[in-house]
Amino acid sequence: MLLNNKEEIRLAADLQTDSIVDGRGLRAVIWTQGCSHNCKGCHNPGTHDFNGGGLIPVSLVCDEIAKLKYHTGITFSGGDPMFQPYACNEIAKFSKKLGLDIWVYSGFTYEEIIKMSEKQPIYKEFLKNIDVLVDGKFMIEQKDLNLLFRGSKNQRIIDTKESIKNKEVCLVEKYYKEKKKNTKRERLYI
């Protein structure tokens, strides 16, 4: 269900600030509402209903982003931001003007988004304003807690600008190193 409204965005929650797990650096996260992927084990099943959450003016979201301090970027997650490409693109363009980088988490693959852009050019326009795309459905069978910035091994961390330029998927290789496993069990004092 494509929402083609660039004046309003349906959100699952308020703008989340100070995230360090939804991409590189200190980030603000936009939790979009609406997703039809229905990934088994999704960590945000409350964001699936396309009529859930609240409809918010894009200008209000931009006003909140303009107030951010010390943040390096904006992350679109959800739900799936690709169901609201018009509104997300407007917010991404505004954020880029402020010098913020853009990460997007989507259950669609990069190749699927490119294919969708053949009929709906807004997808290509949105991709051009994204720095990093974490693509692919979450697959519980491939869940791995040692991965950086993704939940399952099938998901890719894509340099969107390089991918568009080279007309092939270009991964951000530095994020493919596994996090250090803490094998030492320490006591927790409360």
DRENROKOL-536722 format. One line per 3 residues: their letters; for each residue x, y, z of N, C-alpha, C, O, CB. Coordinates in nm, 3 decimals. Glycine has a CB too. Example, Ala and Ser with C-alpha at 12.3 -4.5 7.8 and 13.67 -1.06 7.14 Angstrom:
// residues 2
as) 1.319/-0.569/0.780/1.230/-0.450/0.780/1.320/-0.330/0.780/1.424/-0.332/0.846/1.131/-0.447/0.905 ~ 1.285/-0.225/0.708/1.367/-0.106/0.714/1.290/0.003/0.787/1.341/0.114/0.804/1.408/-0.060/0.572
***
This chain:
// residues 190
mll) 0.085/-0.119/0.000/0.000/0.000/0.000/0.089/0.125/0.000/0.143/0.162/0.104/-0.096/0.000/0.123 ~ 0.103/0.187/-0.114/0.187/0.306/-0.130/0.110/0.430/-0.086/0.000/0.456/-0.134/0.233/0.321/-0.276 ~ 0.169/0.505/0.007/0.110/0.632/0.049/0.180/0.743/-0.027/0.300/0.766/-0.008/0.123/0.653/0.205
nnk) 0.107/0.812/-0.114/0.170/0.912/-0.201/0.147/1.055/-0.152/0.120/1.145/-0.231/0.118/0.898/-0.343 ~ 0.157/1.073/-0.023/0.136/1.202/0.040/0.272/1.256/0.085/0.340/1.192/0.164/0.038/1.191/0.160 ~ 0.312/1.373/0.034/0.439/1.429/0.078/0.421/1.538/0.184/0.519/1.594/0.233/0.514/1.484/-0.040
eei) 0.296/1.567/0.219/0.269/1.668/0.322/0.257/1.606/0.461/0.281/1.673/0.561/0.141/1.744/0.288 ~ 0.218/1.477/0.467/0.199/1.409/0.594/0.267/1.273/0.591/0.284/1.213/0.485/0.049/1.395/0.628 ~ 0.304/1.226/0.708/0.366/1.095/0.721/0.297/1.022/0.836/0.266/1.081/0.939/0.520/1.106/0.745
rla) 0.274/0.892/0.817/0.214/0.812/0.923/0.328/0.750/1.004/0.407/0.671/0.952/0.118/0.700/0.865 ~ 0.333/0.788/1.132/0.441/0.742/1.219/0.389/0.651/1.329/0.275/0.663/1.374/0.513/0.861/1.281 ~ 0.475/0.559/1.370/0.442/0.467/1.478/0.474/0.526/1.614/0.419/0.484/1.716/0.517/0.335/1.459
adl) 0.564/0.625/1.617/0.610/0.684/1.744/0.668/0.822/1.716/0.688/0.862/1.601/0.716/0.592/1.813 ~ 0.694/0.894/1.824/0.762/1.023/1.813/0.904/1.001/1.762/0.956/0.889/1.765/0.763/1.097/1.950 ~ 0.966/1.107/1.716/1.105/1.102/1.673/1.190/1.053/1.791/1.187/1.112/1.899/1.154/1.242/1.622
qtd) 1.265/0.947/1.768/1.352/0.893/1.873/1.491/0.953/1.854/1.551/0.939/1.747/1.358/0.736/1.868 ~ 1.541/1.018/1.955/1.673/1.080/1.946/1.777/0.996/2.021/1.743/0.905/2.096/1.670/1.224/2.004 ~ 1.901/1.029/1.997/2.015/0.971/2.069/2.032/0.821/2.050/2.074/0.752/2.143/2.001/1.000/2.213
siv) 2.001/0.769/1.934/2.022/0.627/1.906/2.165/0.604/1.859/2.220/0.682/1.780/1.921/0.576/1.800 ~ 2.225/0.497/1.909/2.359/0.458/1.863/2.358/0.318/1.803/2.464/0.262/1.774/2.460/0.464/1.980 ~ 2.239/0.261/1.783/2.229/0.125/1.729/2.159/0.119/1.594/2.152/0.012/1.534/2.155/0.038/1.827
dgr) 2.110/0.230/1.544/2.034/0.232/1.418/2.114/0.296/1.306/2.059/0.367/1.222/1.903/0.307/1.437 ~ 2.245/0.270/1.305/2.334/0.327/1.206/2.454/0.391/1.274/2.461/0.397/1.397/2.261/0.431/1.120 ~ 2.548/0.437/1.193/2.672/0.496/1.243/2.647/0.631/1.310/2.571/0.713/1.259/2.772/0.512/1.130
glr) 2.712/0.653/1.422/2.706/0.781/1.491/2.582/0.799/1.576/2.507/0.705/1.600/2.714/0.891/1.391 ~ 2.562/0.920/1.619/2.445/0.956/1.700/2.331/0.991/1.606/2.345/1.081/1.522/2.477/1.074/1.798 ~ 2.219/0.920/1.618/2.113/0.930/1.518/1.978/0.961/1.581/1.954/0.934/1.698/2.105/0.802/1.438
avi) 1.892/1.016/1.498/1.750/1.028/1.531/1.677/0.929/1.440/1.709/0.918/1.321/1.696/1.178/1.512 ~ 1.580/0.858/1.496/1.511/0.754/1.421/1.366/0.793/1.397/1.294/0.833/1.488/1.518/0.621/1.495 ~ 1.325/0.780/1.272/1.187/0.803/1.231/1.123/0.667/1.213/1.160/0.592/1.122/1.177/0.890/1.100
wtq) 1.027/0.633/1.299/0.960/0.503/1.296/0.834/0.515/1.213/0.730/0.560/1.262/0.928/0.453/1.440 ~ 0.843/0.474/1.087/0.727/0.482/0.999/0.626/0.372/1.033/0.662/0.266/1.083/0.770/0.472/0.851 ~ 0.501/0.401/1.004/0.393/0.305/1.029/0.351/0.244/0.896/0.334/0.314/0.797/0.271/0.375/1.098
gcs) 0.334/0.111/0.895/0.286/0.042/0.777/0.391/-0.050/0.716/0.498/-0.005/0.675/0.242/0.140/0.674 ~ 0.357/-0.179/0.711/0.447/-0.277/0.652/0.368/-0.402/0.620/0.287/-0.448/0.701/0.567/-0.309/0.746 ~ 0.390/-0.458/0.502/0.320/-0.581/0.463/0.414/-0.701/0.454/0.372/-0.809/0.411/0.250/-0.561/0.331
hnc) 0.539/-0.686/0.494/0.635/-0.795/0.484/0.604/-0.908/0.583/0.625/-1.025/0.553/0.776/-0.743/0.508 ~ 0.555/-0.871/0.701/0.521/-0.969/0.806/0.634/-1.067/0.833/0.612/-1.188/0.835/0.397/-1.046/0.767 ~ 0.752/-1.016/0.855/0.867/-1.101/0.884/0.847/-1.172/1.018/0.814/-1.109/1.119/0.998/-1.017/0.886
kgc) 0.866/-1.302/1.017/0.856/-1.380/1.140/0.965/-1.332/1.236/1.082/-1.327/1.199/0.869/-1.535/1.111 ~ 0.926/-1.297/1.358/1.021/-1.250/1.457/1.050/-1.101/1.448/1.144/-1.052/1.512/1.149/-1.325/1.444 ~ 0.972/-1.027/1.371/0.990/-0.882/1.359/0.994/-0.818/1.498/0.912/-0.852/1.584/0.877/-0.818/1.273
hnp) 1.088/-0.725/1.520/1.096/-0.660/1.651/0.999/-0.542/1.663/0.992/-0.480/1.769/1.239/-0.612/1.676 ~ 0.925/-0.511/1.558/0.828/-0.402/1.563/0.694/-0.440/1.499/0.649/-0.369/1.409/0.885/-0.279/1.492 ~ 0.629/-0.548/1.543/0.504/-0.587/1.478/0.392/-0.484/1.492/0.298/-0.483/1.413/0.457/-0.718/1.535
gth) 0.403/-0.398/1.591/0.303/-0.292/1.609/0.306/-0.187/1.500/0.217/-0.102/1.493/0.323/-0.227/1.741 ~ 0.408/-0.191/1.414/0.419/-0.091/1.307/0.363/-0.142/1.175/0.372/-0.072/1.074/0.565/-0.052/1.288 ~ 0.304/-0.261/1.172/0.258/-0.321/1.046/0.128/-0.260/0.995/0.112/-0.244/0.874/0.240/-0.468/1.064
dfn) 0.035/-0.228/1.081/-0.097/-0.178/1.042/-0.085/-0.044/0.970/-0.034/0.053/1.027/-0.188/-0.164/1.167 ~ -0.131/-0.039/0.847/-0.122/0.085/0.768/-0.214/0.195/0.821/-0.198/0.312/0.785/-0.157/0.057/0.623 ~ -0.307/0.160/0.906/-0.396/0.260/0.966/-0.359/0.291/1.111/-0.426/0.371/1.176/-0.540/0.212/0.960
ggg) -0.253/0.230/1.161/-0.210/0.254/1.298/-0.128/0.381/1.309/-0.115/0.457/1.214/-0.130/0.136/1.349 ~ -0.074/0.401/1.427/0.010/0.519/1.450/-0.068/0.648/1.434/-0.189/0.652/1.458/0.127/0.519/1.355 ~ 0.001/0.752/1.394/-0.063/0.882/1.376/-0.012/0.952/1.252/0.104/0.936/1.213/-0.040/0.969/1.497
lip) -0.100/1.028/1.190/-0.065/1.106/1.071/-0.010/1.241/1.117/-0.080/1.317/1.184/-0.188/1.123/0.976 ~ 0.114/1.270/1.081/0.185/1.388/1.129/0.229/1.473/1.010/0.274/1.419/0.909/0.308/1.348/1.215 ~ 0.217/1.606/1.019/0.269/1.690/0.910/0.421/1.673/0.895/0.494/1.674/0.993/0.234/1.839/0.937
vsl) 0.466/1.659/0.772/0.609/1.648/0.744/0.683/1.770/0.798/0.795/1.758/0.847/0.634/1.633/0.592 ~ 0.622/1.886/0.789/0.685/2.009/0.838/0.714/2.002/0.988/0.814/2.056/1.034/0.595/2.130/0.809 ~ 0.628/1.935/1.064/0.649/1.920/1.208/0.769/1.829/1.235/0.849/1.856/1.325/0.521/1.863/1.275
vcd) 0.782/1.722/1.158/0.897/1.632/1.172/1.025/1.709/1.139/1.125/1.697/1.210/0.882/1.507/1.079 ~ 1.022/1.788/1.033/1.139/1.867/0.995/1.175/1.969/1.102/1.293/1.993/1.128/1.114/1.939/0.861 ~ 1.075/2.030/1.164/1.100/2.125/1.273/1.173/2.057/1.388/1.265/2.115/1.447/0.967/2.185/1.323
eia) 1.133/1.934/1.420/1.199/1.858/1.528/1.342/1.822/1.490/1.432/1.828/1.573/1.120/1.730/1.561 ~ 1.363/1.786/1.366/1.498/1.753/1.318/1.589/1.876/1.325/1.706/1.864/1.361/1.493/1.698/1.173 ~ 1.536/1.991/1.292/1.614/2.115/1.294/1.663/2.149/1.435/1.762/2.221/1.450/1.531/2.231/1.239
klk) 1.596/2.098/1.537/1.633/2.126/1.677/1.742/2.032/1.729/1.796/2.054/1.838/1.511/2.116/1.766 ~ 1.775/1.929/1.653/1.872/1.830/1.700/2.010/1.890/1.718/2.053/1.977/1.641/1.879/1.712/1.603 ~ 2.080/1.843/1.822/2.218/1.884/1.846/2.303/1.759/1.856/2.262/1.660/1.915/2.231/1.972/1.975
yht) 2.421/1.765/1.799/2.522/1.659/1.807/2.488/1.534/1.726/2.566/1.439/1.725/2.541/1.620/1.951 ~ 2.376/1.531/1.660/2.338/1.414/1.581/2.412/1.416/1.447/2.433/1.522/1.388/2.185/1.409/1.560 ~ 2.449/1.297/1.400/2.518/1.286/1.271/2.425/1.242/1.160/2.458/1.257/1.042/2.634/1.190/1.282
git) 2.308/1.188/1.197/2.220/1.141/1.091/2.080/1.107/1.136/2.045/1.111/1.254/2.279/1.023/1.028 ~ 2.001/1.074/1.034/1.862/1.034/1.050/1.849/0.892/0.998/1.906/0.857/0.894/1.764/1.132/0.974 ~ 1.776/0.809/1.070/1.747/0.672/1.026/1.597/0.656/1.010/1.520/0.689/1.100/1.804/0.567/1.126
fsg) 1.557/0.606/0.894/1.417/0.571/0.870/1.403/0.422/0.893/1.475/0.342/0.834/1.371/0.611/0.724 ~ 1.310/0.384/0.978/1.284/0.244/1.005/1.134/0.228/1.020/1.058/0.316/0.980/1.360/0.194/1.133 ~ 1.091/0.119/1.076/0.946/0.106/1.089/0.901/-0.029/1.137/0.962/-0.096/1.221/0.881/0.135/0.960
gdp) 0.789/-0.064/1.076/0.727/-0.038/0.948/0.832/-0.049/0.836/0.944/-0.096/0.857/0.660/0.101/0.948 ~ 0.794/-0.004/0.721/0.888/0.004/0.610/0.873/0.140/0.544/0.768/0.171/0.489/0.865/-0.110/0.506 ~ 0.978/0.223/0.550/0.973/0.357/0.491/0.939/0.358/0.343/0.889/0.459/0.292/1.104/0.425/0.512
mfq) 0.964/0.249/0.273/0.937/0.245/0.128/0.788/0.244/0.096/0.750/0.257/-0.020/1.003/0.122/0.066 ~ 0.705/0.229/0.196/0.561/0.243/0.174/0.518/0.390/0.181/0.403/0.422/0.151/0.484/0.159/0.276 ~ 0.609/0.478/0.222/0.581/0.622/0.229/0.696/0.701/0.166/0.752/0.790/0.231/0.558/0.665/0.377
pya) 0.731/0.671/0.042/0.850/0.732/-0.017/0.840/0.883/-0.037/0.941/0.953/-0.030/0.879/0.667/-0.149 ~ 0.720/0.933/-0.062/0.707/1.078/-0.087/0.740/1.158/0.039/0.824/1.248/0.035/0.564/1.111/-0.134 ~ 0.676/1.124/0.150/0.700/1.196/0.275/0.843/1.172/0.324/0.910/1.266/0.368/0.599/1.151/0.383
cne) 0.890/1.047/0.316/1.026/1.017/0.361/1.130/1.093/0.279/1.229/1.140/0.333/1.053/0.866/0.353 ~ 1.107/1.104/0.150/1.200/1.177/0.064/1.205/1.325/0.101/1.313/1.384/0.102/1.161/1.160/-0.082 ~ 1.091/1.384/0.132/1.089/1.525/0.173/1.171/1.545/0.301/1.247/1.641/0.311/0.944/1.573/0.195
iak) 1.155/1.455/0.396/1.229/1.464/0.522/1.378/1.440/0.497/1.463/1.507/0.556/1.175/1.363/0.625 ~ 1.409/1.345/0.411/1.549/1.317/0.378/1.615/1.438/0.312/1.727/1.475/0.349/1.559/1.194/0.284 ~ 1.548/1.500/0.217/1.604/1.620/0.150/1.630/1.731/0.251/1.735/1.796/0.248/1.507/1.670/0.039
fsk) 1.535/1.753/0.341/1.550/1.856/0.444/1.670/1.823/0.533/1.751/1.911/0.563/1.421/1.867/0.529 ~ 1.681/1.699/0.575/1.788/1.656/0.664/1.925/1.668/0.598/2.023/1.705/0.662/1.765/1.513/0.710 ~ 1.932/1.636/0.469/2.058/1.647/0.395/2.106/1.792/0.392/2.226/1.819/0.402/2.041/1.593/0.251
klg) 2.011/1.886/0.378/2.047/2.028/0.378/2.110/2.070/0.511/2.187/2.166/0.516/1.923/2.115/0.350 ~ 2.078/1.998/0.618/2.134/2.026/0.750/2.267/1.954/0.773/2.329/1.967/0.878/2.036/1.986/0.859 ~ 2.310/1.876/0.672/2.437/1.804/0.682/2.425/1.668/0.749/2.527/1.608/0.785/2.535/1.886/0.758
ldi) 2.304/1.617/0.766/2.284/1.487/0.828/2.288/1.377/0.723/2.242/1.396/0.611/2.150/1.483/0.904 ~ 2.343/1.261/0.758/2.340/1.150/0.664/2.212/1.069/0.686/2.149/1.077/0.791/2.465/1.061/0.679 ~ 2.175/0.992/0.585/2.047/0.921/0.586/2.070/0.771/0.574/2.135/0.724/0.480/1.956/0.970/0.472
wvy) 2.015/0.696/0.670/2.011/0.551/0.665/1.865/0.510/0.656/1.778/0.573/0.716/2.081/0.487/0.791 ~ 1.838/0.404/0.580/1.702/0.352/0.566/1.706/0.200/0.584/1.788/0.131/0.523/1.639/0.390/0.428 ~ 1.616/0.150/0.668/1.595/0.006/0.683/1.470/-0.031/0.606/1.363/0.026/0.630/1.583/-0.036/0.835
sgf) 1.481/-0.127/0.514/1.367/-0.169/0.434/1.368/-0.320/0.413/1.474/-0.381/0.397/1.367/-0.097/0.298 ~ 1.251/-0.379/0.415/1.237/-0.521/0.384/1.249/-0.549/0.235/1.269/-0.663/0.194/1.104/-0.572/0.434 ~ 1.237/-0.445/0.153/1.259/-0.461/0.009/1.409/-0.466/-0.016/1.487/-0.402/0.054/1.192/-0.344/-0.072
tye) 1.450/-0.542/-0.117/1.591/-0.541/-0.155/1.617/-0.421/-0.246/1.525/-0.362/-0.302/1.631/-0.675/-0.227 ~ 1.744/-0.386/-0.258/1.783/-0.277/-0.347/1.730/-0.303/-0.488/1.678/-0.212/-0.552/1.937/-0.260/-0.349 ~ 1.745/-0.425/-0.534/1.700/-0.460/-0.670/1.548/-0.443/-0.684/1.501/-0.398/-0.789/1.740/-0.605/-0.704
eii) 1.473/-0.478/-0.581/1.328/-0.461/-0.586/1.290/-0.312/-0.590/1.197/-0.273/-0.660/1.262/-0.529/-0.464 ~ 1.363/-0.231/-0.516/1.336/-0.087/-0.515/1.366/-0.026/-0.652/1.289/0.056/-0.701/1.420/-0.016/-0.405 ~ 1.477/-0.067/-0.712/1.509/-0.020/-0.848/1.398/-0.058/-0.944/1.356/0.023/-1.026/1.646/-0.078/-0.896
kms) 1.351/-0.181/-0.935/1.241/-0.228/-1.022/1.114/-0.146/-0.997/1.044/-0.109/-1.091/1.213/-0.378/-0.998 ~ 1.084/-0.118/-0.870/0.966/-0.038/-0.836/0.978/0.104/-0.892/0.878/0.167/-0.926/0.948/-0.033/-0.682 ~ 1.102/0.154/-0.902/1.123/0.291/-0.951/1.093/0.304/-1.101/1.076/0.415/-1.150/1.265/0.334/-0.924
ekq) 1.088/0.193/-1.172/1.054/0.199/-1.314/0.910/0.247/-1.335/0.881/0.315/-1.433/1.073/0.062/-1.379 ~ 0.822/0.211/-1.242/0.682/0.255/-1.249/0.654/0.375/-1.160/0.564/0.454/-1.188/0.589/0.142/-1.212 ~ 0.731/0.388/-1.053/0.715/0.497/-0.957/0.851/0.565/-0.937/0.928/0.522/-0.850/0.657/0.445/-0.820
piy) 0.882/0.669/-1.015/1.014/0.734/-1.007/1.051/0.788/-0.869/1.169/0.815/-0.843/1.019/0.845/-1.105 ~ 0.953/0.805/-0.781/0.983/0.856/-0.647/1.081/0.765/-0.574/1.158/0.813/-0.491/0.853/0.869/-0.566 ~ 1.080/0.636/-0.603/1.172/0.544/-0.536/1.317/0.574/-0.571/1.404/0.571/-0.485/1.139/0.399/-0.572
kef) 1.343/0.604/-0.697/1.479/0.639/-0.740/1.520/0.772/-0.678/1.634/0.790/-0.634/1.489/0.646/-0.895 ~ 1.424/0.867/-0.675/1.453/0.996/-0.614/1.487/0.979/-0.466/1.582/1.040/-0.416/1.332/1.092/-0.630 ~ 1.409/0.897/-0.395/1.437/0.872/-0.254/1.573/0.804/-0.238/1.651/0.842/-0.151/1.325/0.784/-0.192
lkn) 1.602/0.703/-0.321/1.732/0.636/-0.313/1.847/0.735/-0.327/1.949/0.720/-0.260/1.741/0.529/-0.421 ~ 1.832/0.834/-0.413/1.939/0.932/-0.434/1.965/1.016/-0.309/2.073/1.075/-0.296/1.902/1.024/-0.551 ~ 1.869/1.022/-0.218/1.887/1.098/-0.094/1.924/1.009/0.024/1.931/1.056/0.138/1.760/1.174/-0.061
idv) 1.947/0.881/-0.001/1.985/0.786/0.103/2.134/0.758/0.092/2.185/0.732/-0.017/1.902/0.653/0.091 ~ 2.203/0.762/0.205/2.346/0.728/0.206/2.366/0.579/0.223/2.447/0.518/0.152/2.418/0.804/0.319 ~ 2.292/0.519/0.315/2.306/0.377/0.343/2.167/0.313/0.349/2.077/0.361/0.417/2.382/0.353/0.476
lvd) 2.153/0.203/0.276/2.029/0.125/0.276/2.060/-0.012/0.337/2.147/-0.084/0.288/1.969/0.110/0.131 ~ 1.988/-0.046/0.444/1.995/-0.181/0.498/1.873/-0.252/0.440/1.760/-0.223/0.477/1.997/-0.184/0.659 ~ 1.899/-0.345/0.348/1.788/-0.402/0.272/1.761/-0.548/0.306/1.845/-0.618/0.363/1.816/-0.390/0.124
gkf) 1.642/-0.591/0.269/1.603/-0.731/0.285/1.519/-0.755/0.408/1.534/-0.689/0.511/1.724/-0.817/0.291 ~ 1.429/-0.852/0.395/1.344/-0.890/0.507/1.427/-0.951/0.618/1.530/-1.014/0.594/1.235/-0.988/0.462 ~ 1.382/-0.931/0.742/1.443/-1.001/0.854/1.405/-1.148/0.844/1.288/-1.183/0.829/1.397/-0.940/0.991
mie) 1.505/-1.233/0.853/1.481/-1.378/0.848/1.529/-1.440/0.979/1.649/-1.448/1.005/1.554/-1.443/0.726 ~ 1.434/-1.484/1.059/1.468/-1.536/1.192/1.566/-1.652/1.184/1.647/-1.671/1.275/1.341/-1.580/1.264 ~ 1.560/-1.731/1.077/1.651/-1.844/1.060/1.796/-1.797/1.044/1.890/-1.874/1.067/1.609/-1.928/0.939
qkd) 1.815/-1.671/1.003/1.949/-1.617/0.983/1.983/-1.508/1.086/2.079/-1.432/1.068/1.962/-1.561/0.842 ~ 1.905/-1.501/1.193/1.928/-1.403/1.299/2.067/-1.425/1.359/2.108/-1.538/1.384/1.819/-1.413/1.409 ~ 2.138/-1.314/1.382/2.271/-1.322/1.440/2.295/-1.195/1.519/2.302/-1.086/1.462/2.380/-1.342/1.330
lnl) 2.307/-1.207/1.650/2.325/-1.090/1.737/2.464/-1.028/1.726/2.489/-0.923/1.785/2.299/-1.129/1.880 ~ 2.554/-1.092/1.653/2.688/-1.038/1.638/2.705/-0.952/1.513/2.816/-0.906/1.484/2.788/-1.150/1.635 ~ 2.599/-0.932/1.438/2.606/-0.848/1.319/2.592/-0.701/1.356/2.517/-0.666/1.447/2.497/-0.889/1.218
lfr) 2.664/-0.617/1.286/2.649/-0.473/1.306/2.533/-0.420/1.223/2.524/-0.448/1.103/2.780/-0.400/1.270 ~ 2.446/-0.345/1.284/2.340/-0.269/1.217/2.242/-0.351/1.133/2.175/-0.296/1.046/2.403/-0.167/1.130 ~ 2.232/-0.479/1.158/2.133/-0.561/1.088/2.099/-0.680/1.176/2.177/-0.720/1.262/2.186/-0.608/0.948
gsk) 1.982/-0.737/1.153/1.935/-0.844/1.238/1.959/-0.984/1.187/1.971/-1.078/1.266/1.792/-0.827/1.261 ~ 1.967/-1.000/1.054/1.989/-1.133/0.998/2.091/-1.127/0.885/2.109/-1.023/0.820/1.855/-1.194/0.947 ~ 2.158/-1.237/0.863/2.271/-1.242/0.770/2.235/-1.211/0.625/2.321/-1.168/0.548/2.334/-1.378/0.775
nqr) 2.110/-1.230/0.587/2.069/-1.201/0.449/2.062/-1.052/0.421/2.071/-1.010/0.305/1.935/-1.265/0.420 ~ 2.047/-0.972/0.524/2.035/-0.827/0.504/2.170/-0.768/0.466/2.274/-0.812/0.514/1.979/-0.758/0.631 ~ 2.166/-0.667/0.379/2.289/-0.606/0.331/2.294/-0.459/0.372/2.191/-0.392/0.383/2.300/-0.619/0.177
iid) 2.414/-0.411/0.395/2.437/-0.269/0.425/2.498/-0.210/0.299/2.614/-0.236/0.266/2.531/-0.249/0.553 ~ 2.419/-0.129/0.230/2.452/-0.086/0.094/2.486/0.063/0.089/2.415/0.146/0.145/2.336/-0.117/-0.001 ~ 2.595/0.094/0.022/2.631/0.233/-0.010/2.544/0.271/-0.130/2.573/0.234/-0.244/2.788/0.250/-0.041
tke) 2.440/0.345/-0.103/2.341/0.374/-0.207/2.398/0.461/-0.318/2.371/0.437/-0.436/2.220/0.442/-0.145 ~ 2.475/0.561/-0.283/2.531/0.652/-0.384/2.623/0.575/-0.481/2.612/0.591/-0.603/2.610/0.766/-0.316 ~ 2.711/0.492/-0.427/2.802/0.414/-0.511/2.725/0.312/-0.595/2.760/0.285/-0.710/2.907/0.342/-0.424
sik) 2.620/0.255/-0.537/2.540/0.155/-0.609/2.470/0.217/-0.729/2.466/0.158/-0.837/2.436/0.092/-0.515 ~ 2.416/0.337/-0.710/2.350/0.406/-0.822/2.453/0.441/-0.929/2.429/0.421/-1.049/2.278/0.535/-0.772 ~ 2.567/0.494/-0.885/2.672/0.535/-0.979/2.726/0.416/-1.059/2.745/0.426/-1.180/2.788/0.602/-0.903
nke) 2.749/0.303/-0.992/2.809/0.186/-1.057/2.707/0.090/-1.117/2.743/-0.008/-1.183/2.893/0.112/-0.958 ~ 2.578/0.118/-1.094/2.469/0.034/-1.144/2.481/-0.111/-1.098/2.446/-0.205/-1.170/2.466/0.039/-1.296 ~ 2.532/-0.127/-0.976/2.537/-0.256/-0.910/2.549/-0.232/-0.759/2.595/-0.127/-0.716/2.656/-0.343/-0.963
vcl) 2.509/-0.331/-0.682/2.511/-0.316/-0.537/2.655/-0.305/-0.487/2.739/-0.390/-0.517/2.440/-0.434/-0.469 ~ 2.680/-0.199/-0.410/2.811/-0.178/-0.347/2.790/-0.179/-0.196/2.719/-0.094/-0.142/2.877/-0.043/-0.395 ~ 2.851/-0.275/-0.129/2.835/-0.288/0.015/2.927/-0.194/0.090/3.032/-0.154/0.039/2.861/-0.432/0.058
vek) 2.887/-0.158/0.212/2.974/-0.081/0.301/3.051/-0.186/0.381/3.007/-0.232/0.487/2.891/0.019/0.396 ~ 3.167/-0.223/0.330/3.244/-0.337/0.382/3.281/-0.324/0.529/3.286/-0.424/0.600/3.369/-0.354/0.302 ~ 3.307/-0.202/0.576/3.354/-0.187/0.714/3.250/-0.233/0.817/3.286/-0.257/0.932/3.389/-0.042/0.741
yyk) 3.125/-0.246/0.777/3.022/-0.290/0.871/2.999/-0.441/0.867/2.905/-0.492/0.929/2.892/-0.219/0.842 ~ 3.082/-0.513/0.795/3.067/-0.657/0.787/3.160/-0.731/0.881/3.164/-0.854/0.879/3.091/-0.703/0.647 ~ 3.233/-0.659/0.963/3.314/-0.723/1.066/3.221/-0.753/1.182/3.141/-0.668/1.222/3.435/-0.632/1.110
ekk) 3.230/-0.872/1.237/3.143/-0.910/1.349/3.182/-0.831/1.474/3.299/-0.800/1.496/3.151/-1.062/1.376 ~ 3.082/-0.802/1.555/3.108/-0.741/1.683/3.185/-0.841/1.768/3.171/-0.962/1.751/2.975/-0.697/1.753 ~ 3.267/-0.790/1.859/3.340/-0.879/1.948/3.241/-0.948/2.041/3.155/-0.884/2.101/3.447/-0.802/2.030
knt) 3.256/-1.078/2.050/3.170/-1.154/2.140/3.227/-1.145/2.281/3.348/-1.159/2.303/3.159/-1.302/2.095 ~ 3.139/-1.121/2.376/3.181/-1.118/2.515/3.165/-1.259/2.570/3.056/-1.301/2.607/3.097/-1.014/2.598 ~ 3.276/-1.331/2.574/3.270/-1.469/2.621/3.294/-1.479/2.771/3.269/-1.583/2.831/3.372/-1.554/2.547
kre) 3.340/-1.372/2.830/3.364/-1.371/2.973/3.234/-1.333/3.044/3.176/-1.228/3.016/3.480/-1.272/3.011 ~ 3.191/-1.417/3.132/3.067/-1.391/3.205/3.103/-1.317/3.333/3.178/-1.367/3.416/2.989/-1.523/3.237 ~ 3.048/-1.197/3.346/3.076/-1.117/3.465/2.949/-1.103/3.547/2.837/-1.115/3.497/3.131/-0.977/3.426
rly) 2.970/-1.079/3.675/2.856/-1.059/3.764/2.799/-0.920/3.743/2.871/-0.823/3.716/2.897/-1.079/3.911 ~ 2.671/-0.914/3.755/2.601/-0.786/3.744/2.555/-0.747/3.882/2.478/-0.819/3.946/2.481/-0.794/3.645 ~ 2.602/-0.634/3.929/2.563/-0.586/4.062/2.460/-0.477/4.046/2.479/-0.380/3.973/2.686/-0.534/4.141
i) 2.351/-0.494/4.117/2.243/-0.395/4.110/2.223/-0.332/4.246/2.137/-0.246/4.262/2.111/-0.460/4.060
***
